[in-house]
Amino acid sequence: MLGLFAPHRSAFLWALLCLALQSLIPALLVLWLENLFNKALIARDQQMIYQVPLMLVFLYGLNGVLSYNRSVITQTISWSVITEQRRLLYAHMLYLDLGWRLQRPLGSLINHLERDCTQLQYAISALVTVIQRPLSIIGLLGVAFYLNAELTVLSLVMLPFVAIPIHFLSKRIRGRIQKELAAQSELQVCATQGLEGMSLLKAYRAEGLQHGIYEKANRSFLAAKKNSLRARFLMSPVIEIIAALSIAIVLLYGAEQVLSEDLPAGSLVAFLVSIAMLNEPIKALSEAPVLWNRALEGANRIFAVRETQAQIPETGTRELGLQPPAVSFENVSMDYGEEPVLSRFNLTIAAGETVALMGPSGVGKSSVARLLLRLFLPKDGEIRIGAHPIASYTLQSLRTRISIVFQDAYLFHCSIYENLCLDRSIDMAEVEEMCRVVGIHDYISSLEDGYQTIALEGGKRFSGGQRQRICIARALLRGSPILILDEITSSLDVEGERALIDCLRPLLADKTVLLITHRPSLCALADVVHTLHPPPRA
C-alpha cells in the first residue's frame, strides 16, 4: 500500500518539513511558560511580561500556517492517490470477463470504487500521525528533562503501561473494522438492488419486502459500527487514566521539592504542563493503528480485484478482415458453472449468409452470441471464423469486426450521438442517414437538442422500441462484416416489426448474419433457419 504514495514523495517531504517544525511548537510553548512564571511573574521582569505574550501569539500563528500547509499537502496527496486508484480499479473491472461481473452484485462493485478507494486516505493520516506525534513527544520530553530530569524519569515509569492497551486493542479493532466494512458493503448491495428493481417492486407491491431486507442490513451495519466504535474509543479513557496517575505522582513529588525550595514553582508548573501535553500526542498515536487498519482493509479489497486475472486471455495474433467470413460451431458445449446450456452444438453459417437461430427461451440462443464474441469460453468443441479457430484472432480484431444488437437494448448516460458512435467518430450525415433507415431519425430530430440529447441511464428517455432502433443503427454504423441480431423485434408491434424487416433486408446483403429470434415472422430475413433444442439434463 505504501507504494501507492511513492509518486508523491516530493510533496510528502514538504509535508514532513511542516510536521517537524510544527512538532517543536509545544516544546517552545512550555519553555516560554516557564519564563512567564519564573522571570515575568515571580521575578517581576517587566520586559519579559511583554515578550512572552508576543511570542505566544507568534508561535500559535506559526502553528496555524504550518498546519494549513501540511493539511493541504497531505490531503492533496491522499485524494490524488484515491483518484488514481479509482481510475485503475474501474479500468480493470471493465476489462475483466463478463462472467466475473455477472457473479458479483453491482452494489458490491460500486462499493469497491467508492468506499474502499476512499479508505486509502486513512493511510496518509496514519503516516502523519506516526511521524508528527513521536516528534512532539520527543520535544516535550526533551523540555521535561531540561526542566527536571528526576521528575521526568519518575513520570516515564508509567509509560510502558500505555503500550499494553494499544497493543491488545489494536487487534480487536482490526477484526471489528473488517466486520464493519463487510456490513457496509452488504448495505450498499441491498440499496442498489432495491433501486434497480423498483419497477418490479411497485408492480408486485413488494416495497415492504425490500424495505425489510434493507432494514435488516442497515441494523447489521449499525451493530458492527457500534462494536467498532466501542473498541476504538476505549483506548482514550484507558490512556487518560494512566496519564492522570503519572501526573498525580509527579505532582506530589514535585510539590515537596518546591516546598523545600529545590525547584522553582514556575518550573514545576511548566513541567506539569509538558507532561500533561504528552497526553494528546500519545492518544493520537494510539489512533494510528485504527487509521492504518481502515486503509489496509480498503487496500486489501482493492488489490483483490486488481489481482484478478482475465479468464479469456489475449492469445490470438490474427486480424479479422473486412470481408464477410464463414462461421462454424463444431460440437460446442458450454455451461455457466451449473447445468449445461449447450451440448455438442453444431452450426454453420456460410460467408455472406443470414442464419436464423430459433428455439424456446432458455435453450442457449444468446449464449451462442456470447461465445462468438468470446465473452465466454466453450467447455468443449471449437468455433471457427473463416479457416481459423476463433482463439487465433486478437480480441480487438474480433470484437471490432462483429457487431451485435442485444435483446436488452441498453443506452449509456450520454448524448444520442455518442451512443450511436461509442468509441468512434462518425460523420453526422452518415449517422442521420442510418437513423432514417431504421426509422428513428424523425423522433430524434423532434427533441430539443436533437442528437445531442442525453439518453439517460439505460435509455430511460425512450420506449423499448425506440431504444432497439437506436441500437440497430449503432450496430450497422460500425460496418462490421459479422452481425448478430438478438431478439431485435421483442419490443416492436407487428407493424413496426414488418417495417424493420423491410429496411433491414438490403443492409444484410453483404454480411454474415446470426439472427436470434423466437418469432417465425423474422425468419423472412434468413437464408437458413436452425432450431435449437434444450440440452439433455443430467
N, C-alpha and C positions, 0 to 999 in steps of 0.2 A: 504493500500500500504506500509506503514512503516513496517508492519510485514514481508514483503519480505526481508528486510535488517537485521532483528533481528539475524540470524545466524552469521552475520559478525560483531557483536557489539564489539568484542575484537579488531579486526583490526581497527574499526572506532574510538575506544578510542585512539589508537596510532595516528590516523589522527587528532583527536581533540587536542592532545598534541602539534603536529606540528602547528596546527592552532593557538593555544593560544600563543605559542612562536613567531610565525610569526606576530601576531597581535600587539605585543609590539614594533616591529621594527620601524614603522612610528613615534611612540611617542618618541622613543630614538633618532631617526634622528633629530627631531625638537629640542630636548634638546641640542644635540651636535651642531646644527646650531646656537643656541643662544650663546653657548660657543665660537664658531668661531667668531661671531661678537663682543660680549661684552668683551671677555677676550683676544682672539688671535689678533683680528684686532684693536679694539678701545683701549684696554689696552696694546697692543703690547707685549703680553706674548709669548716669543719665544718658550718656551717648549710646550705651548698649540697649537701653529701653526703646530707643527709636530704631536701632539697626535690626533687632530681632524680628519685629513685626514686618518690616520691609522685606527681609529675607524670606519669611514665611510666605508672603504674597508671591514673591518671585518663584519660590520652589513649587507652590501649588500651580502657578501659571505655567511653569515649565512642564510640570507633570501633565497638565491638560493638553499642551501642544504635542508632547511625546505620545500620550495615549491616543490622541486623534490620528496622528500619522501611523502609529503602529496598527490601529484598528482598520484604517483604510487599506493599508498594505496587505495585512493578513486576510481580511475579508475578500479583497480583490483576488488574492491567490486562491482562496477556498472556492469562490464561485467560478473562477476560470477553470479550475480542475473539475468541478461539478459539471459545468457546461460541456467540457471536452469529453468527459467520461459518458455523459448522457448521449452525446453525438455518436461516440464509438459503439456504445451499447445498442442504440437504436439501429445503427447501420448493420451491426452483427445480427440482430434479430431479423432484419429484413432479408438478409442473405442466407439465413438458416432454412432448412427444409420446411415445406408446408406441413408435413406430418408432425414436426416438432411443435409448430404453432397450434395445431388442432388438438394436441394433447394437453394444452395449458389454458386455463381461464384467462380471458382478456384482462380482467381486473388485476390478476397476479402480475402480468407483464407490465401493465401501466404502473403498478406499484414499484417494480424494479426501476423504471425510468424516473419516477418522481421521488418516492421516499428513500429508496436505497441509495440513489445517487446523492441526494441531499444529505444523507447521513455522513458523507465524506467530510463535510465542513467541520465535524467534531474532531477530526484528526489534527487540523491546524490549531484548533483551540487547545487540544491536549498538549501539542508540541510547545505552544506559547506558555502554557501553564508549567510544564516541567522544566522550562528554561528560566522563565521570569521568577517564579516563586522561590526556587532554591537560591537565586541571586539575592532576592530580598531577604531571605532567611540568613544567608551568609553576611550580608551587610549589617543587619540588625544584631546578629551575634557578635560581629566584629566590634560594633559600638558598645555592646554589653560588656565584652572583655576589656575594652578600653576604660569603661567606667568602673568596673569591679570584677576582676577575674574570679574571685572566690564565689561571689553570688552567681556568676554565670555558670560555673561548674555545678553548683548546687541546683540551679534550675534545669540543667540538662539531664539530671538524674531521671526525670520523668519522661524524657523524650522517647526512649525505646518503647514505652507503653503506647505511644501514638501509632507506631508502625503495626502493632498487633491487630487492632481493629481494621486498619486499612487493608491488610493482607487478607484477612478472612472475609470481610465484607465484599471485597472486590470479586472474589469467586462467586459469591451469592448473586451479586449484581449482574454479572455477565449472563448467568443462567436465566435470570428474570428478564433481562433485556431481550434475549433470544425469544422467550415466550411472548413478550410484548410485541415484537416485530412480526412474529408469526400470526398473532391475533389481529394485528392491524392489516396485514395482507389479506386475511380471510374477510375482514370487514370491507375492504376495497372490492374484493370479488363479489360479495353479496350486493353491494351498491351498484356495481356495473351490470350485474345480471338483471336486477330489477328494472333499471332504466332502459336497458336494451330490449327487454321483453315486455315493455309497458303495454303495447297493443294487445298482446295475448292476455296479460293480467286483467286489463279492463274488459276485454271480450268475455272472459270467464268469471268476472267479478272476484278475482283471486288476489286483490290487493292485500287483503288481510293475511293471506298465507305468506306472501313475500315480506310483508311488514314484520311478521313473526320471525321469519328467518333472519332478517336484518337485525331485529331487536336482540335475538339470541347472540349473534356475532358481536353486536355492539356492547352487550353486557359482559361477554367474554373478554373483549378488549379492555373494558373498564377494570375488570378484576385483575387482568395482567398488568395494566398500568399502575394500579394501586400497589400491587406487590413490588413492582419495580421501584416506585417512589419511596415505599417504606424502607427498602434496603438502602436506597441512595441517601435518604435524609437521616438515616440512623447514624451515619458517620459523624455528622456535625455535633450533636449533643455529646457523643462519647468523647470527641476530641476537646470540646469546650470544658467538659468536666475535668479531664486530665490537665488541661492548661490552667484551670482555676486552682486546682490543687497545687500545681507548681508555683503559681503566683502567690498563693497563700503562704507556702513555706518560705519563699524568698522574702515576702513582706515581714514576717515575724523576725527572721534573722537580720534583715536589713534595718528594721526599726531599732533593734538592740544596738547595732553599730552607730546609728545616728544619735541615739541617746548617750552612747559612750564617746561621742564626738570623733569616732574613727572614720565616719563617712558623712560628707555634706548632705543636707536634706535634699538639695536640688539634684544631686547625683542619684540619690535613691529614687526620686520621682521619675527622672529621665530613664533610669534603669528599668523601673517597673513599666513605664510606657513602652520601652523597646521590647520587653518580654511580652507584654500584652499585644503589641503589634505583630508578634510572631504568630498569633492565633489565626489571623486572616490568611497569610500565605500557606500555613500548614493545612487549614481547612480546604483552601483552593487546591492544594496539591493532592489532597485526598479525592478530589473530584476528577483528577486526571485519568485514573483507571476507568471511571464511568464514561467520560468523553471518548477515550480511546476504544473501549469496548463497543460503543454505539457505532463509531466509524468502522471498526473491524467487522462487525456483523453486516453492515451495509456493503462493505467491500467484498466480503465472502460471497454474498448473494449475487453481486455484480460479476465477480470473477467466475462464479459457477456457470453463468450464462455465457460469458465471453470465452470460456474454455470449451464450450460445447462445439463439437465438430460437425460439419455438414455431413449427412449420410449419403448425399448424392454428390460425390466429388467431381471436380472438373478434370476428367481423364482424357477426353477426346481432343483431337488436333485438326480434324477435317472441318472445312467450311461448307455449309449447305448453300447451293447455288440458287439462282432466281427462277430456274425452270421448274415447273411442277413435277415432282418426283412420284414414283410409286411408293406405297406404304404397305407393309405387311406385318401381321401379328402371327407368330408361329408357336402354337402350344403354350400360350402365355397364361400363367396362374398368378393370382395376386390376393393378398388379404391385408387388413389393417390391424393385424395383430390378434385377430379373433377368427371367426369363421371365414372361409374363402369367399371372395367377391367374384373372382373369375377363376375358372378351372379349365385348363387346356383350351384356351380361347384361340380361334383362328379367324383371320380376316385379311383380305387382300383388296387394296384399292389401287387400280391402275393409274398411271400418270395422267392427270387431267380429268379423272373420273370423279363423279359425285356418288358416294355410297351412303344410303340411309341406314342407320342402326336403330332398329325398333326393339321394343320389349317392355314389359311392365316395370313399374318403379322398383328400384332396389336390386336390379339384376346386374348392375355394374356398367351401365352405358357411360355415365360420366367418368367412371374410373378408367375407361379406355382413353378418354381425352386426357386425363391426368397423366397416364402412362406415356402417351405420345409426346407430351410436353416435358417429360422426365421430372414431373413434380413428385412422383413416387416411382419406386423401382419394382419390377416384377419379381415375384418369388422364383418363378421358373419360366423357361421359354425365352424367345428372342423377338425383338422388334427391330425391323429394318426400314430404313428410308433409302430409296434407290437400291444400290447394290451393297450398302454398308450397314452394319449394326448401328443402332441409334446412339450407343455409347461412344462411338468413334467421332461424333461431331461435338464441337465445343457447345457448351450451354448457351453462350451468347449467340452463336450462329443459329442453333436450333430454335431458340425462342424468338429470334428476330424474324425467322422465315416461317414461323407458324403463328397465325392469328386465331384468336378464339373469342367467341361470344358465349359467356357463361349464362346458365339458366337464371342465376341471381344477378340481374343487371345492376352493377354497382357503379356509382359515380363518386368521385372524390370531392372534398370540400374546396373546390377551386372553380375557375371560370369554365363555361361550357367548352370554349376553345381549347383550354388546357386539358380538359377531359378527353377531347377528341384527338389531340396530338400526343398527349402524355410526354414521352421523352424526346419528341422530335419537333422540328419547326416546319410547318406546312403552310403553303400559300393559302390565304383566306379564300381566294376564288375557288380553289380545289376543295376546301372544306365545305363551302356553301353548296357547291355542285353535288357533292356526295350526300349532304343532308337533304337536298331536293330529291335525290334519287330514292332515299329511304323514307321520304315523306315527313320530315321533322323540321325542315328549314322555315316554313311559314310560321310555325309556332315560336321557334326561337327568335325570329325576326320581330315578332309581335311584342316580345319582352322589352322593357325599358332600356336595358343595357345590352340587348341582343346576345351575341356570342360571348360577351364579357360578363354575362350574368353568372353569379355564384350558384353552383348546383346544390349547395348544402350537403352535409354529411350523408353519404349513401344515395344522394339524389332525391331527397325528400321533396324538393320543389316540383318534381314531375310525377306523372302517373306511371304505373308499371309499363304500359305500352310505350310511352314516350322515352322512358329510360332504355328500353330494349332497342328502340330505333337509334338512339344516340350510340349505344354500344355496338350495334351492327355497323354504323357509319365509322366508328373508331377502328373496328377490325379491318374494314375494307380499305380505309385510308392508308394502312400500313403497306398494302400491295404485296403481301406475303404469298408465296406460291402454294402454301398449305393453309386451309381454312377449316376451323372446327366450329360448327354451329350447334350449340347445346340447348335444345328446347326454346328456340328463339321466338316462337309464337305463343308461349304459355300465357302471356298477359294480353294477347290480342283477341278481339272478337273475330267472327267468321269473315266479315267483310274486310277487316284490317289484315287478316292473315292472307286472304286472296290477293289483296293489293301488294302486300310484301312479297309474295311468291312471284308475282309478275315482274316486280322491279329487280328482284334478285337473280332471276333466270339468266339474263345476259352477263351479269357480273361474275358468275361462277364458271363461265366457259373456259377460262384459261387457268384454272386452279384445281388442285387435288383437294376434294372436299369430303369431310366426315360430317354427316348430318345426323345428329342425335335427336330422336323425337319419339313420342308415343302417339302422334296424330297421323293417321293414314293420309290426310289431305296434303301434308307437307312432303310426302314421298313423291309428289309430282315433280319435284326438283331433281330427284335422284335417277341415276342410270341403273343402279342396282340397290335392292333392298335386302338387308341382312337382319334376321330376327335373333335376338339374344335371349337365351333361356337361363333361369337360375341355376347355379352350380349345384351339384349333389351335396347334400348335408352329411356330415359325419354321423 
